[in-house]
Amino acid sequence: MHAQHVTHSTLENWQRSMQSVCGNYETKLTFNSTLFIGDVCAKEHAGLTLAHLKTNAGLISRNAKTGRDDDRYCFLVSQRSGCSRIAQNGVTLHLSSGDLVLMDSVGTCEITPLGLIEHVSLHLPRQEVLKSFKCPRPLFGKASAHCTSGRMLRLLVDQLYMNEEGTQTDNNETEAMLSAFTSLLGPALEQRERQAEIADSIAGNSLRRQAQQLIEESLTQPNLNPVTLANRLHISVRQLYRLFEEQGDSVCRYIQRTRLQRSASDLSNPHLKRESITAIAYKWGFTDSAHFSRAFKKQFEQSPKDYRAGAFIDWPGSAH
């Protein structure tokens, strides 16, 4: 086993050791450098390299434009203590103690410790990980802690880290260990993505129901439109559109369709037979009687007048 362990008294020493173990990363502090903590440990076990990192740095970043990426590895990172944010290629993940995340060695990357953090990073051959996936996917994502493959991955990383005794390994053991990690990694990432999709779907359904309820409560307001609706829901207009597009609908069509349904209900109500068609249209938010008539006929294939007449035919006392 080969091990390198450095506790750093200066940011410069930390920077050099960090780059030798983890790659082309730069470190920034958000406080007095005398308070900086930086500790790096690298070792090999079963032919695989693990790096242990402990730091309270403000930001650890890699800019792909500053030099050629080392595309030999990707990193399976186990957050052992503390909390952090990891961002790569426009996606941000929040990590707490116990979380496991796959990071790519290619592309921009930012690690933001939220206080003192400690994590273990396992170097995995990038091409082997790519080959293990059933279909192409980014080499960045959090592994599920709620499935067997995710829990097994965490146990394997922890066991490798806790094993302080070096052992002589042959190629068969190295290949077996690598196969175990890569075989478990795909299902763990896929399970996490399915869980995220379900959570997003539940949240989207709930928000869409809120939007629909607010629309139905506001139909009498002529100024009801996507902008005012989004503001009242505290979401963006684009997010509001997306809620309805996911169901093959649009927010504007939903508003008009609901107004027309309420208008049709009133037109067929015998207790409102003395109320004019224009008054009913205005009551439900229409401001142009000609537009209302065209929209009504398109929706119900009858003019408002004919629809009302047909609805009253079977009522007692009506003329036949």
Buried (B, 14 or more C-beta within 10 A) or exposed (E): EEEEEBEBEEBEBBBBBBBEBBBBBEBEBEEEEEEBBBBBBBBBBBBBBBBBBBBBBEBBBBEEEEEEBEEEBBBBBBBBEBBBBBBBEEEEBEBEEEBBBBBBBBBBBBBBBEEEBBBBBBBBBBEBBBEBBEEEBEBBBBBBBEBEBBBBBBEBBEEBBEBEEEEEBEEEEBEEBBEBBBEBBBBBBBBBEEBEEEEEEEEBEEBBEBBBEBBBEBBEEEEBEBEBBBEEBEBEBEEBBBBBEEEEEBBEEBBBBBBBBBBBEBBBBEEBBEEEBEEBBBBBBBEEBEEBBEBBBEBBEBBBEEBBEEBBEEEEEEEE
